[in-house]
């Protein structure tokens, strides 16, 4: 088991990283980064849309368990 100091460092890192990661896809970015995202990260959005289209069900109002999906940005 890791000691409390190491656990604290790891917890702090991932808490801060989650905020940084979410800011990448939060829509509050300047024009340069929106253009960059559109050019180089489009596949992320396309995979997300494809996944939910393939489910073939209306998920409105449903609960979805989000396991191991990073910061939970796609959690509903």
Secondary structure in CASP SS format (residue, H / E / C, confidence):
PFRMAT SS
TARGET T0000
AUTHOR 0000-0000-0000
METHOD secondary structure of the structure
MODEL  1
X C 1.00
X C 1.00
X C 1.00
X H 1.00
X H 1.00
X H 1.00
X H 1.00
X H 1.00
X H 1.00
X H 1.00
X H 1.00
X H 1.00
X H 1.00
X H 1.00
X H 1.00
X H 1.00
X H 1.00
X H 1.00
X H 1.00
X H 1.00
X H 1.00
X H 1.00
X H 1.00
X H 1.00
X C 1.00
X C 1.00
X C 1.00
X C 1.00
X C 1.00
X C 1.00
X H 1.00
X H 1.00
X H 1.00
X H 1.00
X H 1.00
X H 1.00
X H 1.00
X H 1.00
X H 1.00
X H 1.00
X C 1.00
X H 1.00
X H 1.00
X H 1.00
X H 1.00
X H 1.00
X H 1.00
X H 1.00
X H 1.00
X H 1.00
X H 1.00
X H 1.00
X H 1.00
X H 1.00
X H 1.00
X C 1.00
X C 1.00
X C 1.00
X C 1.00
X C 1.00
X C 1.00
X C 1.00
X C 1.00
X C 1.00
X C 1.00
X C 1.00
X C 1.00
X C 1.00
X C 1.00
X C 1.00
X C 1.00
X C 1.00
X C 1.00
X C 1.00
X C 1.00
X C 1.00
END
